[in-house]
């Protein structure tokens, strides 16, 4: 019996969670400034926006963008809040391949659709594309 092939995890591109975290921190500073100002009102919306931005930024740092399981041909696009991951590839009756530039999925009806990869870390995407078959048209 052969050991199972390791999962290929694609992290988020570093700029995306950094921007979300910085935006959340900046919004938090604005909310604190509004709360301590002379009016002392209007900060609830800013506080909520800051918490949401900081949470999304932290989750993007902690969770991968997608995970590929070579043994089954499954690509799982991870939902940040953990409710519904999007499953592509063999379990959905699709074929995944890399055409030299884009990750493409061939749907069961024969149509093809690109897979959004811009949020993924470039080095991890190269590892993923190396594990996928190339297009031989």
Buried (B, 14 or more C-beta within 10 A) or exposed (E): EEEEEEEBBBBBBEEBBBBBBEBBBEBBEBBBEBBEEEEEEEBEEBBEBBBBBBBBBBBBBEBBBBBBBBEEBBBBBBEBEEEEEEEBBBEBEBBBBBBEEBBBBBEEEEEBEEBEBEBBBEEBBEEBBEBBEEBEE
